[in-house]
């Protein structure tokens, strides 16, 4: 009697799996969007099936200026991330700047790649890393700013 239960359970499991997979391909009702999101439905990047996608609600009750500012920041940070990734690929391939990184005579390739450049025996000294962070902060605040009317 114990072994007769398994074929019935197996058939029910297969039936439930088939029903669930059929439901996955059933047409879904179109989702209703709020009126604040409808304001940006015609923007570049808004496309089916998601339409305008704002999962964190950062643009709830936002105007066009806020949308444009967040789009600028997103593009800028995307470009910085692409450059950082390219820097990883280039240095891991063994390509380094020529010359020395400091007056003590340490060459650029004497420091580790990736995380090893920040921590470990071949890491950039803390003072050098602080200079890098200050320079990036300067670029963020002064150079890479949104200039009205330039795109």
PyMOL commands that set and color helices and strands:
alter all, ss='L'
color gray80, all
select helices_A, chain A and resi 2-24+35-38+64-92+108-110+114-117+126-143
alter helices_A, ss='H'
color red, helices_A
deselect
rebuild
show_as cartoon
